[in-house]
Amino acid sequence: TFGANRFKLERGGLSVAEAVSAAVEVARQAAGDRALVALDIGPTGRVLAPLGDASFEEVYDTVAEQVRAAVAGAAQRRGCDAVLLETFTDLHELKAAVLAVKENCDLPILATMSFEEGGHTFFGACVESVVMTLEGLGVAALGVNCSLGPRQLLPIVERLCALSHVPVMVQPNAGLPVMRDGISSYDVTPDEFAEFAAHFAGMGVAVLGGCCDTTPEHIAKMTAAVRQKTGDLAVLRRSVPDATAICTPARPVRFGEDFVIIGERLNPTGKKALQAALRAGDMDYVLKEAVKQQDQGAHVLDVNVGLPDVDEPALLRRAVEEIQAVLDLPLQLDSASADALEAAARAYNGKPLLNSVSGKESSLRTVLPIAKKYGACVLGLTLDDRGIPATAEERLAVARRIVEEAERTGIPRRDVLIDCLTLTASAQQDLVRETLKAVRRVHEELGVRTVLGVSNVSFGLPRRPLVNRTMFVAALAQGLDAAIMNPGDTGMREALAAWRLLSGIDHDAQDYIAWCNTQEALVPGQAHEGAVPVPTAAHPAENTPQAPAAPSPATQPVESPASGGSLPSKDGLDTAITRGLKDEAGARTRELIKILSPIEIIEGYIVPALDSVGREYEAKRLFLPQLIKAAEAAKAAFEPLKEALAAKAGQEADSPSQRGPIALATVYGDVHDIGKNIVKVILENYNFRIVDLGKDVPPERVVEAVKAGNIPVVGLSALMTTTVASMKDTIEKLRQECPGVKVIVGGAVLTPELADYAGADFYARDAMESVRIVSKLLE
């Protein structure tokens, strides 16, 4: 049932209900009482928005349909014993699938993703984020399958075993694809496979199997080797430390290892411009504020859209989706509305932090189940039905109640953070001291991480920044783990830089020296909001190469178009493209048209920006979502250029200096077109004209299109080794009937050796290599 969904069955003459129910019956008969039966569900074949055209709920509905078909009549007969979600590469799609299973049956879920050798999935999810997201969603086991052989999976499995609190599952391919005697096969023998499997078992892996090209012999020898290693297939225990962490697919943030800055600027309280933007649905303003905070050094962004005259659940969900399409920073979902928190948590890609729950019975009853269902961390406020307690002892008691209720709900203690609440020194001076005491006691007696919003302490006082940073340092001394603050506040940032030095986090004072050098390089009077942040591995100081920053444990050293990195730093069209800001890219282009020609804009801004993103992508400092968003921003930049040329010519005009055409197709017998569609998007945004022939395309159709359109270049994709023969057949027919055409091939199973076997002119390992090859061919 791996591909038995509505999209892949649409041409097969069977309904999902017919295919799935029949498969379950056959499997149950074969298994009898000797084995368990798992409903096997793979990716839908669709790409979720904003990268594709499928919505989260559409994917959910597709998987739910499969699950309902499998469990229909389960009360009268034994059907499936579990659900296996496997070979996913998009963590967001897998989240939709997990929720579809959980909300439509009570079967245990085994969930595996396919990783590339660098330790990320095709869509950029890292091992740490996969583990914490799937654990939070409540799967019974998690792990990796397909994509690589056991040797290549070894470092990935090591990380899975070191991080996962639930059983780990591993199903490698029988190595990597090779050609033997003109036949495509894999390079790991059953004996070698068994040796690696025994090693995995010794690491504590609980479920072992095989994926592509493994045979009964592979499985039999694996079983014998594992039995010998473990003593009758006993699962070896693993010791996994607890960590308080949230994530997006590519960026985990851990509390407690280094100080975490939660950017506060996306909260409409007291911000008239943000209020107006939210009421108008102006997400471009929201995105620019989000990008600005990331540039200033925020590790997490608080997102609050609470206004009395908006649909808060819909608006908060939209804000989350829009921000996650551009930035990879984790988000703190901030609302007093449980409905808004649930809407946003459902749409969130990764593991969020919910702000907030309190000691009020109504809050505990409504918010904690949301955090449990969606696997979120939750921020607890030390207030209850009586208000904010006056003493540290009473606030500790409220915090203890929140932690205990969370654990009763099934939320582990590591996923609870506590805000001891900052009060105003001008009116409640004694209570400020109690806040600091409470931070220390919560940290020491409950063993959870602490968060404070600091700026309220100075309300009504002169020189508020001085009061704020003094309170901040006092809270740091009490063990504060994170602050909700303005990351552009230079005083707060320099206090943190000094604190990290004095507390020993900043080894050899490298970050502090880099910070000081950066501030001294600013023009006098410029050390204000917007100044360069304290450098860390995730936020390097661009002007201080002589003082490289020590890694900040709070964040993974993963760069993205929106995190600074080595991308263009000037505030213009190139920056809008690298950061995927479509509206901004269009607006910047309209300004440039007034002083530059379309060709000057293309060659001076658009292509260099795309090239820069391409280099970052190939260096694995950013991933497919950011690459696609940059391409979409470039497309938005082209629109004003087309309009300008059309107006000048007095007629409709194609995109300026468009090159091509290029034909793309997934070969006959292969219904997977995700890779082909990604190549199409990237090539189009490098201004190539694409003729998309679709998927499962017969060789004759490819030949016909090339002849009809006088097409000089063809790109062919194949995901399965079984369709490499079809690729070879297509190329042979092109050679016979279109002798001048050049053929580029790619796909998950393709290697340079298989490309040679198929007779291709070029092998492209990814979309950016396709761009380089096509550019040279059509110079």
N, C-alpha and C positions, 0 to 999 in steps of 0.2 A: 504493500500500500504506500510505499515511499512517495510516489508521484500521483497518487489517486486523489487529486483535488480538482475542483471545477475547471480550472484553467487548462490543466494537462489532459483532462478527459473530454474536453469539449468536442474534439474531432473523433473520438473513439467509439461513439455510439452507446456508451454506458453512462448511467448516472453515478454520482458519488455513492449514494446509498447502495446501489446494486453492486458496484465494484468492491467497496469496503466490506459490506456484510458477507459477500461471497468469500472474500479473502480470509476473513476472520473464521468463517466456518471451516474452510479447508485447513487453515493452520491449526485450529482446535482439534480437528480429527487427526491430523498428523502428530500433534504433540501428545494427545491423550493425557495420561497422568505422569508422563515421563519428563515433561518440560513445561516451562511457562511460555505464554504467548504475549508478545508485545505488539500493539498497534504501532506501525512504523510510519512516521510522518516526516517528510523532508521539506525544504523550502518551497514556497508557492511558485517560484519562478518569476515573481513580480518584484520590483524594487520600490521600497517605501518612499513616499514624499519626505523631504523635498528633492531627493535625488531622482526619484521615479514618479510614477503616476498612481501608485497604490496607496490608499490610506491605511492607517493603523487598524481601524475597525474593519476594513475590507479583508485584511489578512486574518484578523481575529475570526471573522465570520467564515472564512474559507476553512480554517482549521477546525472550528467548532462544528461545521457540517460533517467533517470526517469523523470527529469524535462521537457525535450523536449517532452516526450510522453504525459505528462499531459497538456502541453500548446498547443499541435498541434491542429490546427483548432480553436484556441481561438478567432480569429477575427470573425468567423461565429457564435459562440455560447458562452454562459457564461460557463466557466469551474471552475477552482479553484480561490479562493479569496486570498489565502495565502499559504505559505509552512511552515510546522511544522517539524523541525529537532529535534528529541527527543531521549532520552535514550543513548546518547553518553557518553563514559567514557574517550576517548582519544581526548584531545583538538586539536591535529594536524589533526585528521580525521575530526573533526567538522569544522575546518577552511577550509579544502578541500571541504567539503560539502557546506559551506556558499558561497565560491567563485563559485562553480558549479551552484548554484541557481542564484546568482547575475549576472553571465555572460551569462545566458541562458534564463532569464525572468526578468520581473520587478515587480514580486509579493513581498509583504512584507514577512519577514522571522521571525518566532518565533523559538528560539533555546534553548533547555534545555539539561542539563547534569544530570547524575545520580551520586550522592555523597555517600560516606560511612560515618559512624557516626563521624569519626575523622575530617570531613570537607574537605577531598580530594576525588577525583574520583579514580577509580581502577588503572588508569595509573598515578596518582599522582598530577593531577591538583588541585590547591587550588581555593577557591572562588574568591579571589582578582584577580588572573590571568585570570580566566574564564570571569569575568566581564569586565576587561579592554580589553581583546582580542576581545570578541564578540561586545562590544560597538564600538571599533575601526573599526571592519569590517562592521558596519552599520546595525545590526539586529534591527528589530522593537520592539522585546521584548526578554528577556532572563530569564533563571531561572533553575528550578530543577524538575525532574519527576522521578518516579519509585524508586527502591532500598530500600526505607525506608518509614515508616509511618509518619504521621504528627507530632507526638511527637518528633521523632528522627530528623526530618527536621527543627524543630523550630530554633535552633541556626544557621543553615545554611541559613535559610530564613532571619533571622535578619541581617546577614552579607550582603546578597544580597541587601536587602532594604537600608542598610546604604551606599552601594558603587555604586549602579547602577543609572546612569542618565536616563536610558530608562525603560519602564514598566517592572515589574517583574512578572514572571509566575510561578505558583506552582501547581504540580499535584502529590500528594502523593499516595502511595499505601494505602490500607485499613489496615494499621498496618504492622505487621510482620507475617511470616508464622507460623502456629501452626497446631496441629492435633486435630480434634474433631470427636469423634466416628469413628476413622479410616479414616477420610477424611481430606485432606489438605485444610486449609482455612487460613484466616487472622484474626487478633485479635482486630480490631477497628470497633465498631458498627456504623451504619449510624448517630446516634445521637452524638456520640463522634467525628466522622469525621466532622460533621457540626460545632461543637463547635470550633474545631481547625481552620477550614476554616474561620469562622467569626473573629477569632483572627488574622489570616493572613491578612484578608481584613483591619482590624484595623491598621495594620502595614504599609498599603499602597500597598499591592500586587494588581496588576491590572487584572490578568487573573488567574482564579482558576478552577481546575478540579480534576479528579481522575484518577489513574492508576490501577495497578493490584488489582483485586478482588473488586473494587468499582462497585456498581450496580446503576440502576435507582433510587433506594431509597436513596443511598448515595448522589447522585447529587441533587435530589429534596430537601432533607433536608438541604444540603449545601446552595442551592440557597435561600431558605427561611431564613436561619440564616444570610447569608451575606446581604440580602435585609434589614433585621431588623437592622443589625449593621451599615450599611452605608447610609441607606435612599435611597431606590430604586436603589441599585447597583452603586452608585457613587464611583469613585476611589478616595481614600483619598490622599492628597498631601504628598510627602516626601521631606525633605530638605537634599540634598546631597552635601557635600563640594567638590570643585575641588582639584585634586591632579595631579602633573606631575609625571608619573610613566611609567616604562617599565617592561617587565617580561619574564620569561620562565614559563612553566606550574606550576612549584612548587615554583618559587622564584620571587616575585615582588620586585622591587627596586624603592623607592620613593625619588624624589629630593626635597630638601628643609627642610626635617625634620632632617636630619643629612648629613654630607658631603659625597659625592659620589666620589669614586676613579675609574676612567676609565683607565684600563691598556693599555699602549701604545706599548707593545713589539711585537705585531703581525702586524707590519707595516714594509715592506721591506726596506724603505728608510734608507740607511746607515748600513744595516744589511746583510752582505754578506752570512752568513750561512742560514738565512731565505730565501734570494733570491734564493740560490741554491736549498733549499728544495722545494720551490714553483715551480721552473722550473722542478724539478724532480718528482713532484707530491707526495712528501714525507710528508704525513699527520701525520705520527707518530711524526716527529719533531715539527710540528705545535701543536699537542695535548700536547706534553710535555711542550712547552712554555706556552700554555694556562693553564695547571694544575699548573705550577710554579707560575704564576701570581695570581691564585686563592689562593694558599697557602700563598702568600705574602700579601694578604688582599684586592685584587681588588674586587669591587662590580659589575663592568661591564667590558667587554673586547671589545676594538676596534679591528676590523678585517678588514685588508686591504691587498689585494693581487695584487695591481696595479704594474705590470711590463709591459714593452713595447712588450714583445715577448710571452705573454700568452693569452689564451682565458679567459679574466677577468670575464665575466658573469658566465661561467661554473665553473671556479676555485673558485670564491667567494661563489657560491652556494654550491659547494662541501665542502669548508672549514666550512661553517655554519653548514651543516648537520653533518660533522664529529665531530665538537666541541660540538654541542648540544647532540650528542650521548653519550658523556662522562661527560660533565659539565652541571650544571644547572644555571650558571651565565647568565644574560641577555647580549646581544651583541649590540654593536654599529657598524652598517654596513657602512663601510668607502670606498667611491669610488667617483671619478670624472665622472664615467660613469653611466648614468641613466639606461642603459640596465643592468649593473651589480647590481645596487641597486634593480631593480625590480626582477631580478632572485633570489637574496638572500632574499628579503622581502617575496617573494612568498613561498619559502621553509622554512622560519623561523617559529619555533614553539613558539607562544606567540606574544608579542608586542615588536618590536625592536625600536632602535633609528637610524635614517638615518643621516649619516654624509657625505654630507651636502647639503644645499641649500644656495645660496647667493642672493644678491640684483640684480644680472644680470637678465635681462628679460628672456633669454634663460634658465637659471637655474630655475627660478620660474615656467616657463611654463612646464618644463619636470619633475622636482623632486616633486613638491607639489602634483600633481595628483597621484604619486606613493604612497606617504605617506597617502593620503586620501583613496586610494583603499585598502591598506593593514592595515590600522588602526595604523600606526606607529607614534611615536614621530619624530620630525625633528629638526636637529641642524642647525641654521642659522648663516652664517658668515657675518660679517659687512664689506663687500666689494661689489662693483658693477662694472659697465663697466669702471669706471675711476680708479679702483684699491682700495686700502685701504685708506679711508679718513684720513686726518691728525688730525682732532679734534674729541673730544668726542661727540660734538653736531652733527657732520656729521655721525658718526657711529651710534648714536642713531636714526637718520633719516632713515638710511638703515635698522636698526633693526625694526623700526616701519613699514616700507614698507613690510618687510618679514612677520611680524605678521599679518598685515592687509590682505595681499594676501593669507596667509594661511587660515584665517577666511573666506574669500570670496570663497575659494576652498572647504570649509566645514570642515576644521581642527580646532578644538577648541583651543583657546589660551593656555589652559593648556598643550597642546601637542607640544608647540613650545619652544625650548631652544635657547639661543643666545650665540655665541662665539665672543667676542669683539676683538680678535686677538692680540697675543703677538708679539711685534716686538723686534729687537735686540738693546740692550742698547748701544752696542759699536758703532753703526752707526746711531741710531735713538732715542737718549736719550729722547728728548722731547715727542716723540710719545708713549714711554712706560708709561709716566705719563698720557697721554690721554687715554690709554687702561684702566688704573685703574679708571679714572673718568667715562669712558663709562660703566664699570661694575656696578657701583653704580647707574647711571642714568637709565640704562636698567632695572635693578632690581626694582627701585622705580617708574619709570614713565610708564613702560609697564607691570609691574607685571608678568614677566616671569622669568624662571630660567636661570642662567648664567653658562657657561663652559669656561675654558681656557686650552690651551696647554701651559705649562709654560716654558719648557726648551729652547725654541728659544730665550728667553731674554738674555741668557748668551753666545750666539755664538760669538766666536772670543775673548773671555775674559779668563784670568787665573782664576783658582779656580771656575770653573763653578757651582759646587754644592752649594757653598755659595750664589752666585747670584740667582740661581734658588729658593732656599728655602726662601730667603729674598723677592723675588717677590711674591712667593706663600703666605707668611704671609700678605704681603701688599694687595693682592687680597682678601684674606679671610676677612680682615678688611673692604673691600668694599662690602661684601655680596656675594662673590663667592660661588656657590652651588656645583660645581664639577670641577675636573681637569683631563685632559688627561695626565697621568704621568707614570713613572716607579714605580710600587708598591713596588719594592725591594730597592728603594732609601731610606736608613735609615735616612738621614738628613731630607728629606721631610716628612717621617713618624713620626719622633720625633717632628717636627714642628707642624704637624697636631695633635699629641697627646696633646701637650701643648695648642694648640689653642682650642681644644674641652674642655679641663679643664677650661681655662680662660673664655670661652664663656658660660659656664654653661651647655653644652650638656652632658659632662661627670660628672654625679652627684656623689658627694662624692669622686671624683678623683680616682674611682676604676680602670678605664681603664688606666689612666696615671701611677698609681702605678704598675699595672700589666706589662705595657710596660717597665718601668724602671727595674723591677725585672727580666724580660726576658733578657734585654740587659746586665745586670750585670752578668747573668748566663752564657753568651757567653764567650768562651775562648778569651783572649785579641787579638785584631786584626780581630775578626770575625764579628764585627758589620758592615756588608757591604751588598751588594745586596744578597738577600736570607734570611735576618734576619727575625725573627718572626714578624708578623704585629701587629699593635695596636690591642689588643683584643676587640672583640665585640661579641654579641650573635651569629653572624654567623661565626665568626673566633675566637674561644676561645683560650686563652693562655694555652697551655698544661702543662707548667711548673709552673703555679702559681695558684693552687687550693685555696690558702689562700686569693686570691683577685679576686672573681668572677666578670666577666665583666657585666656591665650594658648593656641592650639590645640596639642595634643600630637601630634606626627607619628606616635607609636607606634600611635594608633588613629584610625579614622575618626570624625568627629563625628556619630555615630548614636546617638540615645537609644532606650531600650526600657523596658518597664515595670519591668525589674529593674536599671536603671542609674541610678536617681535621677531625672534629668530634672525635669519639673515636676509629677510625680505626687505623691499624698499621702505624707507622710513618717512619719506616726505608725504605730506598730507595732500594727495592728489589722485588722479585717475588710476595710476598704477597701484596705489595703496588700496583704493576701493575694490579693484579687481582681485588683488591677492587675498583680501579679506572677505570676498564674496558678497559685497554690499551692492546689490543690483541697482537700487534707486540712486544711490550715491554715484555709481559708475555712470549711469545715464546723465545725471545732472552735471557731473564733471566734464563729460564729453561735450555737452551743450555749451559749456563755458569755453572749452578749448576750440570749438568750431569757429568762434568769433575771431581767433587769431592764427589758427593753423589749418592747413589743408587736411582732408580725410587721410591721405596717405601718410602725412607727417604724424598724425595721431596714432595711426595703426602701427607704424614702424617705430615711433618714438616712445609709445606708452603701452599699447595693448599687447603687442607681441612680446616685448621685454618682460612685462608683468607675468604673462602666461609662461614664458620660459623660466622665470624665477620660481614660480610655483612648481613647474615641472621638475626643476632640479631638487627642490625640497621634497617632492614626492618620491623621486627616485632614491634620495638619500634616507628615506623612511623617517623624515622629520615632520611630515604631515601625511595624511592618508586620503583615501578615495573620497570621502564626503567633502573635505576641503578642496580637493582638486575639482570636483564637479561644481561646487559653489563658485569657485573662481571662474570656471568656464561659463557659467550662467551669467556672472557679472560682466564678463567680456562680451557676451551676446547682447546684454542690455546696453553696453557701450557702442556696439555696432549700429543699433537702431537709429540714433540721431544722425549717424553718418549716412545711412541709407536714405533717411528723410531729406537730408541736406542735398545729396546728389540728385534725388528725384525732383526736388523743388528747382534745382538749377537747370535740370534737363527738361523740366515741364512734363515729366512722365514718371511712371514707376521705374525703379532701378533695383537691380540685384545688389547684394552686399559688395562694397568696393573691393576691387582687385581679387574677387573670389577665384579660387583655383579648383581644378578638377576636370571632370567628375571622377568620383571614386565609388565603386560598387562594394557593398558589404553584404555578407550572407552567412548564416549558420548552415552548415552543410546538411545534405539529405540524411534523414534518420535521426537528427539531433534537434530536440525541441527546446534547448536552452539558449537564450539569447541575451542574458544579462551582460556578459562580456562584450558581445558585439554592440549592444546599445551604448555601453560606456565609451567604447572607441568612437562610435558615431558622435556622441555629444562633444568629446574632446576635439575631434577633427573639425567638426562644424564650427567650433569656436576658435579654431585657428584659421577660419575662413575658407575651408574646403567644402565644395559642393558634394553632398553624399546622395547616392542612390541606394536606398535601403531595401534589399530584396527579402528581408524577413528571416524566418527560421525554417528548418526542414526543407531546404530549397533544392530541387533536383538539379543535376549538372546541366541539363538542357536549358533550364530557366536562366542559369547564370550566363551561359554562352549567348543566349538570345538577348539578354540585357546588354551585354558588352558590345555586341554587334550593333544593336539598335541605337545605343548612345555613344558609340565610338569611345568607349571607356578605356583609359590607359592603365588603370590600376584596380586590382580586385583584392579585397580582404576577406579571408575565409576563417570561420571560427568553428571549433569543435570542442566539446566538453568531455566527451566519452572516448575511450580508446577504441571502442567498437565502431566509431564513425570516422576514424582516421582513414580507413579504406575508402569511405565515401569522399573524403577530401582528396585523396589520391586520384580517384576516378574523375572528379570535377576538374582537377588541374590537367589531367591527361586530355580531356575534351577541350579545354581552353587552349592547350598547346596545338592541338590539331586544327582548330577552327579560328583561333584568334592568336596567331603566333607572336604578335608584338606585345601582348599584354603582360604586365608584371604582377606576380601574385605574392601577397603577404599572408602568412598564417599565424594563428595564435589560439590560445584557449588553455583551460586548466591542465589538460593532460599533455599538451604539446611540449616538446623539447626540440632543441636544434637537430638532434638525430632524427626524430620523427618528422620534422619539417623537411629534411633532406629526403627521407623515404617517400614522402608525399609528392616530392618534386617541386616544392615552392622555391621562389627566388629569395624570399626573406622570411625570417622568423622574428616575431615581435613578442617580447615577454610581457609587455603591458601597453597601455594606451599611449604613454608618452614616447615609447620607442616607435610606435606606429607613426606618430607625428614626425619624428626625425626621418624615418625611412621615406614617407610620402613626400616630405619637403624636399629631400634630395632628388627623388625621382621626377618631381614636377618643377624643379628650379627653372 
